[in-house]
Amino acid sequence: MTISSRLQSFYSCDSSPFVLVLRIQDIRWLTGFTGSTARLLIDRRTQSSYLIVDGRYIERAEQELAHAHSPTHVVSLNSGDTMVNVLSQRINGEIALDYNHITAAQLRELTEAFHVVEESGHLDRLRRVKDDEEIELMAQAASIADRALQHVVSEGLLGETEKQIRNRLDAAMRQFGADTVSFDTIVATGANGARPHHEPSDMVVEMGHGVVIDMGAEVKGYRSDMTRTIRVGEWSAEYAQMFAFVREAQSAGLASVRAGVQGSDVDAAVREVYRRENVEHEYVHGTGHGVGLYIHEEPILSPRCTAVLSEGEVVTVEPGLYRKGVGGVRIEDQVVVTGSQCRILTLSPKELSCPRSLRTI
């Protein structure tokens, strides 16, 4: 899908004539601008769009929009100007925006000058189905993360701290071509694995540990997302059983992903395995989420998800189990929804172990 066709689809949304787009990833999707600060004014009446940037980004914006063949006009926010002043030159009356993407102070400033109404959800829905170029960028990001994980695990994790492993993974992803990381890398060893979003600490990997690694690379704004649980030495029978349950549940979830399936059905396929084994109470989050320019996009695959999957969407399938005092297991793949099944982008083996590390702390 070209930039022009993306804009056209947004122009066609039946809503307010003027819209202020605030999220920078939405602006990137609609214009091709990759800077970190901007506002985008949409005029649906004339099907025009205006990228508002300050002097730091004028040249960059003009070059990137030209490269993307974007019809959007670049507008400079000069020193001394306010956003209200710039907007007032092009609109009067009503302006729409998503209240989820603005601070209370910014909203108060706008409501003093315009009649502000809420418009939410359009861009989230429009961005759900990815085009071939978007999918290819996420495939590249996934391949980089695969390579980085293989590199770090092959060198060994034993005797390393969670922070050290996190740093090695992040450096490897950048070394192998990532622009940056998708999100803060999670490394949780031993009992720390019972915390799904554990922040890496000085805890040292020991023999018998399971090490939960949740990681992803970013390429040209598009992200990958993968989790593997690494075996270091021999696991206890209890932990090995947890891993087997998660492995089966994740396979069931993957098998259920295809166009036309409701998101809650993917979640239900995972929970059916856990319910049979009487461990569903140890599954404390949903089964997956969309991925793209954001690491968490619509749809959210949970028991409450009524969204129906469409061909070309990219989602994760990431069941886990978390047992206090024992640890956690999570296995996650990023997949493309197709007509009859899913295409897996994250290709690291599900069962990974590593040798003793020769490193010392």
HUGIUR-V655875 format. One record per residue. N is the residue number from 0. RES is the residue in one letter. PHI is phi in degrees with one decimal (* if undefined). PSI is psi in radians with two decimals (none if undefined). Layout:
n=N res=RES phi=PHI psi=PSI
n=N res=RES phi=PHI psi=PSI
//
This chain:
n=0 res=M phi=* psi=2.25
n=1 res=T phi=-77.7 psi=2.86
n=2 res=I phi=-58.1 psi=-0.74
n=3 res=S phi=-61.4 psi=-0.72
n=4 res=S phi=-70.9 psi=-0.55
n=5 res=R phi=-64.3 psi=-0.80
n=6 res=L phi=-61.2 psi=-0.73
n=7 res=Q phi=-60.7 psi=-0.71
n=8 res=S phi=-65.2 psi=-0.58
n=9 res=F phi=-76.8 psi=-0.65
n=10 res=Y phi=-57.3 psi=-0.60
n=11 res=S phi=-78.4 psi=-0.18
n=12 res=C phi=-62.4 psi=2.30
n=13 res=D phi=-81.4 psi=1.58
n=14 res=S phi=-157.4 psi=-2.65
n=15 res=S phi=-64.9 psi=2.63
n=16 res=P phi=-68.9 psi=-0.57
n=17 res=F phi=-116.4 psi=2.31
n=18 res=V phi=-131.9 psi=2.38
n=19 res=L phi=-106.1 psi=2.01
n=20 res=V phi=-93.2 psi=2.24
n=21 res=L phi=-111.9 psi=-0.58
n=22 res=R phi=-72.4 psi=2.30
n=23 res=I phi=-67.7 psi=-0.55
n=24 res=Q phi=-69.8 psi=-0.61
n=25 res=D phi=-63.6 psi=-0.72
n=26 res=I phi=-64.0 psi=-0.70
n=27 res=R phi=-61.4 psi=-0.76
n=28 res=W phi=-64.5 psi=-0.63
n=29 res=L phi=-86.6 psi=-0.36
n=30 res=T phi=-127.1 psi=-0.52
n=31 res=G phi=95.0 psi=-0.04
n=32 res=F phi=-77.7 psi=2.28
n=33 res=T phi=-110.8 psi=0.11
n=34 res=G phi=-68.2 psi=3.02
n=35 res=S phi=-96.0 psi=-0.17
n=36 res=T phi=-137.9 psi=2.16
n=37 res=A phi=-173.2 psi=2.87
n=38 res=R phi=-133.0 psi=2.59
n=39 res=L phi=-124.7 psi=2.11
n=40 res=L phi=-99.1 psi=2.19
n=41 res=I phi=-107.4 psi=2.23
n=42 res=D phi=-111.3 psi=1.75
n=43 res=R phi=-72.7 psi=-0.42
n=44 res=R phi=-65.4 psi=-0.77
n=45 res=T phi=-103.1 psi=0.00
n=46 res=Q phi=53.0 psi=0.92
n=47 res=S phi=-122.1 psi=2.72
n=48 res=S phi=-142.1 psi=2.58
n=49 res=Y phi=-134.2 psi=2.07
n=50 res=L phi=-90.4 psi=2.03
n=51 res=I phi=-101.7 psi=2.01
n=52 res=V phi=-134.7 psi=2.76
n=53 res=D phi=-88.0 psi=3.14
n=54 res=G phi=-60.0 psi=-0.38
n=55 res=R phi=-66.9 psi=-0.40
n=56 res=Y phi=-118.5 psi=0.07
n=57 res=I phi=-58.8 psi=-0.95
n=58 res=E phi=-63.3 psi=-0.76
n=59 res=R phi=-60.8 psi=-0.79
n=60 res=A phi=-61.7 psi=-0.78
n=61 res=E phi=-62.7 psi=-0.72
n=62 res=Q phi=-67.9 psi=-0.80
n=63 res=E phi=-68.0 psi=-0.68
n=64 res=L phi=-68.1 psi=-0.63
n=65 res=A phi=-65.7 psi=-0.74
n=66 res=H phi=-63.4 psi=-0.61
n=67 res=A phi=-85.1 psi=0.01
n=68 res=H phi=54.4 psi=0.75
n=69 res=S phi=-87.0 psi=2.36
n=70 res=P phi=-81.9 psi=0.00
n=71 res=T phi=-67.3 psi=2.44
n=72 res=H phi=-89.3 psi=2.45
n=73 res=V phi=-92.1 psi=2.24
n=74 res=V phi=-120.1 psi=2.27
n=75 res=S phi=-88.0 psi=2.31
n=76 res=L phi=-95.3 psi=1.66
n=77 res=N phi=-74.7 psi=2.82
n=78 res=S phi=-58.1 psi=2.31
n=79 res=G phi=94.4 psi=-0.38
n=80 res=D phi=-76.7 psi=2.69
n=81 res=T phi=-114.0 psi=2.82
n=82 res=M phi=-60.8 psi=-0.66
n=83 res=V phi=-61.4 psi=-0.74
n=84 res=N phi=-61.5 psi=-0.78
n=85 res=V phi=-65.7 psi=-0.76
n=86 res=L phi=-65.5 psi=-0.66
n=87 res=S phi=-63.7 psi=-0.42
n=88 res=Q phi=-70.5 psi=-0.29
n=89 res=R phi=-120.9 psi=-0.31
n=90 res=I phi=-139.6 psi=2.81
n=91 res=N phi=-148.2 psi=2.71
n=92 res=G phi=90.7 psi=-2.14
n=93 res=E phi=-94.0 psi=2.44
n=94 res=I phi=-137.1 psi=2.43
n=95 res=A phi=-107.0 psi=2.62
n=96 res=L phi=-160.2 psi=2.92
n=97 res=D phi=-91.4 psi=2.03
n=98 res=Y phi=-63.8 psi=-0.33
n=99 res=N phi=-71.5 psi=-0.23
n=100 res=H phi=-115.5 psi=0.36
n=101 res=I phi=-140.1 psi=2.59
n=102 res=T phi=-82.2 psi=2.84
n=103 res=A phi=-62.2 psi=-0.68
n=104 res=A phi=-65.2 psi=-0.74
n=105 res=Q phi=-65.4 psi=-0.71
n=106 res=L phi=-65.0 psi=-0.71
n=107 res=R phi=-61.8 psi=-0.72
n=108 res=E phi=-62.4 psi=-0.73
n=109 res=L phi=-70.6 psi=-0.68
n=110 res=T phi=-69.1 psi=-0.36
n=111 res=E phi=-72.7 psi=-0.37
n=112 res=A phi=-110.1 psi=-0.46
n=113 res=F phi=-134.8 psi=2.87
n=114 res=H phi=-86.4 psi=1.87
n=115 res=V phi=-96.1 psi=2.28
n=116 res=V phi=-124.6 psi=2.77
n=117 res=E phi=-90.7 psi=2.34
n=118 res=E phi=-136.1 psi=2.05
n=119 res=S phi=-135.6 psi=2.67
n=120 res=G phi=94.2 psi=-0.39
n=121 res=H phi=-59.4 psi=-0.88
n=122 res=L phi=-68.9 psi=-0.62
n=123 res=D phi=-58.9 psi=-0.73
n=124 res=R phi=-70.8 psi=-0.72
n=125 res=L phi=-65.2 psi=-0.57
n=126 res=R phi=-85.8 psi=-0.08
n=127 res=R phi=-61.1 psi=-0.87
n=128 res=V phi=-84.6 psi=2.20
n=129 res=K phi=-96.7 psi=2.57
n=130 res=D phi=-87.3 psi=3.09
n=131 res=D phi=-61.3 psi=-0.68
n=132 res=E phi=-66.2 psi=-0.72
n=133 res=E phi=-63.7 psi=-0.75
n=134 res=I phi=-64.6 psi=-0.69
n=135 res=E phi=-63.8 psi=-0.69
n=136 res=L phi=-64.8 psi=-0.68
n=137 res=M phi=-69.9 psi=-0.58
n=138 res=A phi=-64.8 psi=-0.70
n=139 res=Q phi=-63.0 psi=-0.77
n=140 res=A phi=-62.1 psi=-0.72
n=141 res=A phi=-64.8 psi=-0.70
n=142 res=S phi=-63.9 psi=-0.68
n=143 res=I phi=-62.9 psi=-0.78
n=144 res=A phi=-64.7 psi=-0.71
n=145 res=D phi=-55.9 psi=-0.84
n=146 res=R phi=-65.0 psi=-0.70
n=147 res=A phi=-65.7 psi=-0.72
n=148 res=L phi=-63.6 psi=-0.78
n=149 res=Q phi=-59.5 psi=-0.75
n=150 res=H phi=-61.9 psi=-0.82
n=151 res=V phi=-72.6 psi=-0.77
n=152 res=V phi=-65.4 psi=-0.65
n=153 res=S phi=-65.1 psi=-0.44
n=154 res=E phi=-81.8 psi=-0.24
n=155 res=G phi=99.9 psi=2.51
n=156 res=L phi=-111.3 psi=-0.31
n=157 res=L phi=-58.9 psi=2.28
n=158 res=G phi=85.0 psi=-0.10
n=159 res=E phi=-90.8 psi=2.65
n=160 res=T phi=-84.6 psi=2.82
n=161 res=E phi=-57.6 psi=-0.73
n=162 res=K phi=-62.7 psi=-0.75
n=163 res=Q phi=-62.5 psi=-0.73
n=164 res=I phi=-65.6 psi=-0.75
n=165 res=R phi=-57.0 psi=-0.79
n=166 res=N phi=-64.5 psi=-0.67
n=167 res=R phi=-67.4 psi=-0.71
n=168 res=L phi=-63.9 psi=-0.81
n=169 res=D phi=-62.8 psi=-0.74
n=170 res=A phi=-65.9 psi=-0.69
n=171 res=A phi=-65.7 psi=-0.70
n=172 res=M phi=-61.7 psi=-0.74
n=173 res=R phi=-67.7 psi=-0.69
n=174 res=Q phi=-60.0 psi=-0.64
n=175 res=F phi=-90.7 psi=0.12
n=176 res=G phi=121.3 psi=0.01
n=177 res=A phi=-71.9 psi=2.52
n=178 res=D phi=-71.4 psi=-0.64
n=179 res=T phi=-165.6 psi=-2.98
n=180 res=V phi=-94.7 psi=2.69
n=181 res=S phi=-68.6 psi=-0.58
n=182 res=F phi=-165.8 psi=3.04
n=183 res=D phi=-65.6 psi=2.04
n=184 res=T phi=-61.5 psi=2.36
n=185 res=I phi=-102.1 psi=2.22
n=186 res=V phi=-130.0 psi=2.08
n=187 res=A phi=-134.0 psi=2.02
n=188 res=T phi=-109.3 psi=2.62
n=189 res=G phi=58.7 psi=-2.37
n=190 res=A phi=-63.5 psi=-0.40
n=191 res=N phi=-62.6 psi=-0.39
n=192 res=G phi=-64.4 psi=-0.25
n=193 res=A phi=-72.5 psi=-0.12
n=194 res=R phi=-103.2 psi=1.89
n=195 res=P phi=-56.8 psi=-0.63
n=196 res=H phi=-115.6 psi=0.84
n=197 res=H phi=-61.5 psi=2.44
n=198 res=E phi=-94.1 psi=2.25
n=199 res=P phi=-51.4 psi=2.42
n=200 res=S phi=-125.9 psi=-2.91
n=201 res=D phi=-89.5 psi=0.19
n=202 res=M phi=-62.3 psi=2.37
n=203 res=V phi=-97.9 psi=2.42
n=204 res=V phi=-71.4 psi=2.24
n=205 res=E phi=-120.8 psi=2.88
n=206 res=M phi=-59.5 psi=2.40
n=207 res=G phi=91.2 psi=-0.09
n=208 res=H phi=-79.6 psi=2.63
n=209 res=G phi=-101.0 psi=2.33
n=210 res=V phi=-114.2 psi=1.96
n=211 res=V phi=-85.5 psi=2.12
n=212 res=I phi=-122.0 psi=2.05
n=213 res=D phi=-116.2 psi=2.06
n=214 res=M phi=-150.3 psi=2.87
n=215 res=G phi=-168.7 psi=2.70
n=216 res=A phi=-110.6 psi=2.77
n=217 res=E phi=-122.0 psi=2.30
n=218 res=V phi=-131.0 psi=2.04
n=219 res=K phi=51.1 psi=0.71
n=220 res=G phi=90.4 psi=-0.29
n=221 res=Y phi=-96.7 psi=2.53
n=222 res=R phi=-119.6 psi=2.68
n=223 res=S phi=-113.6 psi=2.86
n=224 res=D phi=-152.9 psi=2.12
n=225 res=M phi=-149.7 psi=2.48
n=226 res=T phi=-129.1 psi=2.38
n=227 res=R phi=-133.0 psi=2.63
n=228 res=T phi=-112.9 psi=2.03
n=229 res=I phi=-96.4 psi=2.34
n=230 res=R phi=-89.9 psi=2.20
n=231 res=V phi=-115.8 psi=1.89
n=232 res=G phi=75.9 psi=-2.67
n=233 res=E phi=-98.9 psi=2.28
n=234 res=W phi=-82.5 psi=2.73
n=235 res=S phi=-67.8 psi=2.78
n=236 res=A phi=-60.9 psi=-0.64
n=237 res=E phi=-64.7 psi=-0.81
n=238 res=Y phi=-69.7 psi=-0.69
n=239 res=A phi=-60.8 psi=-0.63
n=240 res=Q phi=-67.5 psi=-0.72
n=241 res=M phi=-57.1 psi=-0.79
n=242 res=F phi=-60.9 psi=-0.74
n=243 res=A phi=-62.6 psi=-0.69
n=244 res=F phi=-63.8 psi=-0.78
n=245 res=V phi=-65.6 psi=-0.70
n=246 res=R phi=-60.1 psi=-0.77
n=247 res=E phi=-67.5 psi=-0.74
n=248 res=A phi=-64.1 psi=-0.69
n=249 res=Q phi=-67.5 psi=-0.67
n=250 res=S phi=-62.2 psi=-0.71
n=251 res=A phi=-65.3 psi=-0.71
n=252 res=G phi=-63.2 psi=-0.79
n=253 res=L phi=-60.3 psi=-0.73
n=254 res=A phi=-65.3 psi=-0.38
n=255 res=S phi=-90.4 psi=-0.17
n=256 res=V phi=-81.7 psi=2.04
n=257 res=R phi=-166.1 psi=2.84
n=258 res=A phi=-60.4 psi=2.41
n=259 res=G phi=95.1 psi=-0.14
n=260 res=V phi=-90.1 psi=2.41
n=261 res=Q phi=-75.1 psi=2.48
n=262 res=G phi=-56.8 psi=-0.63
n=263 res=S phi=-65.5 psi=-0.42
n=264 res=D phi=-71.5 psi=-0.58
n=265 res=V phi=-65.3 psi=-0.78
n=266 res=D phi=-61.1 psi=-0.70
n=267 res=A phi=-65.2 psi=-0.61
n=268 res=A phi=-62.6 psi=-0.66
n=269 res=V phi=-69.2 psi=-0.82
n=270 res=R phi=-66.6 psi=-0.48
n=271 res=E phi=-60.0 psi=-0.70
n=272 res=V phi=-64.9 psi=-0.81
n=273 res=Y phi=-65.7 psi=-0.67
n=274 res=R phi=-65.1 psi=-0.71
n=275 res=R phi=-60.4 psi=-0.63
n=276 res=E phi=-93.3 psi=0.07
n=277 res=N phi=61.2 psi=0.68
n=278 res=V phi=-126.3 psi=0.22
n=279 res=E phi=-59.3 psi=-0.52
n=280 res=H phi=-64.8 psi=-0.28
n=281 res=E phi=-94.7 psi=0.11
n=282 res=Y phi=-105.1 psi=1.85
n=283 res=V phi=-110.4 psi=0.23
n=284 res=H phi=-147.3 psi=3.08
n=285 res=G phi=-76.2 psi=3.04
n=286 res=T phi=-86.6 psi=-0.34
n=287 res=G phi=176.1 psi=-3.04
n=288 res=H phi=-162.2 psi=2.80
n=289 res=G phi=-69.6 psi=2.72
n=290 res=V phi=-136.6 psi=2.53
n=291 res=G phi=-173.1 psi=-2.07
n=292 res=L phi=-71.1 psi=-0.42
n=293 res=Y phi=-107.4 psi=2.63
n=294 res=I phi=-75.0 psi=-0.46
n=295 res=H phi=-123.0 psi=1.93
n=296 res=E phi=-126.1 psi=2.99
n=297 res=E phi=-70.0 psi=2.55
n=298 res=P phi=-87.6 psi=2.76
n=299 res=I phi=-100.3 psi=1.99
n=300 res=L phi=-82.9 psi=1.70
n=301 res=S phi=-141.9 psi=3.06
n=302 res=P phi=-60.4 psi=-0.38
n=303 res=R phi=-94.6 psi=0.01
n=304 res=C phi=-76.6 psi=2.01
n=305 res=T phi=-98.9 psi=-0.08
n=306 res=A phi=-66.5 psi=2.47
n=307 res=V phi=-98.8 psi=2.26
n=308 res=L phi=-68.5 psi=2.47
n=309 res=S phi=-119.6 psi=2.64
n=310 res=E phi=-59.5 psi=2.30
n=311 res=G phi=98.8 psi=-0.14
n=312 res=E phi=-74.9 psi=2.64
n=313 res=V phi=-120.1 psi=2.11
n=314 res=V phi=-133.9 psi=2.92
n=315 res=T phi=-106.2 psi=2.72
n=316 res=V phi=-128.4 psi=1.91
n=317 res=E phi=-141.3 psi=1.07
n=318 res=P phi=-68.8 psi=2.69
n=319 res=G phi=-148.9 psi=2.98
n=320 res=L phi=-135.4 psi=2.48
n=321 res=Y phi=-137.6 psi=2.05
n=322 res=R phi=-125.1 psi=2.00
n=323 res=K phi=-58.1 psi=2.33
n=324 res=G phi=84.8 psi=-0.24
n=325 res=V phi=-110.4 psi=-0.90
n=326 res=G phi=138.5 psi=-2.93
n=327 res=G phi=-136.1 psi=2.80
n=328 res=V phi=-134.0 psi=2.30
n=329 res=R phi=-143.2 psi=2.42
n=330 res=I phi=-129.4 psi=2.22
n=331 res=E phi=-135.3 psi=2.33
n=332 res=D phi=-123.2 psi=2.63
n=333 res=Q phi=-103.2 psi=2.23
n=334 res=V phi=-134.0 psi=2.69
n=335 res=V phi=-100.5 psi=2.27
n=336 res=V phi=-75.3 psi=2.26
n=337 res=T phi=-122.7 psi=-3.08
n=338 res=G phi=-66.3 psi=-0.60
n=339 res=S phi=-122.6 psi=-0.20
n=340 res=Q phi=-162.6 psi=-2.68
n=341 res=C phi=-132.7 psi=2.68
n=342 res=R phi=-102.0 psi=2.08
n=343 res=I phi=-84.7 psi=2.23
n=344 res=L phi=-93.0 psi=-0.55
n=345 res=T phi=-92.2 psi=1.93
n=346 res=L phi=-107.7 psi=0.14
n=347 res=S phi=-61.9 psi=2.47
n=348 res=P phi=-55.8 psi=2.58
n=349 res=K phi=-77.6 psi=-0.50
n=350 res=E phi=-111.1 psi=1.84
n=351 res=L phi=-123.2 psi=2.40
n=352 res=S phi=-134.3 psi=2.85
n=353 res=C phi=-135.3 psi=2.69
n=354 res=P phi=-76.4 psi=2.99
n=355 res=R phi=-60.1 psi=2.43
n=356 res=S phi=-86.2 psi=2.46
n=357 res=L phi=-85.4 psi=-0.08
n=358 res=R phi=-76.1 psi=2.69
n=359 res=T phi=-123.2 psi=2.66
n=360 res=I phi=-83.8 psi=none
//
